[in-house]
């Protein structure tokens, strides 16, 4: 299919010849059941700031810390301390959420 899909599932993927196969057979979601239960840590970083410990200790309730990002700038999304995407903060009902706008491709495995 030439159309790009958003929100696809593993079962909708068609392996290319020689790719995503095991012993010549397509890999299916049941082949990945063992990894579905592995917990991962996801962190969304709004920005960073540097300050001396003495200044940090003087901060009180209501203090504002200026971050290194501008309003509307993409935030970094880390999975297990590895940058994997960038996104935007969204409000979902009364909670904050993240919409991924860019996937960071990495050639490094492991």
Secondary structure as UniProt FT lines:
FT   HELIX           10..12
FT   TURN            17..18
FT   STRAND          21..22
FT   TURN            23..24
FT   STRAND          25..26
FT   HELIX           29..32
FT   HELIX           33..36
FT   STRAND          42..45
FT   HELIX           53..58
FT   TURN            61..62
FT   TURN            71..72
FT   STRAND          75..79
FT   TURN            80..81
FT   STRAND          82..92
FT   TURN            93..94
FT   STRAND          95..103
//
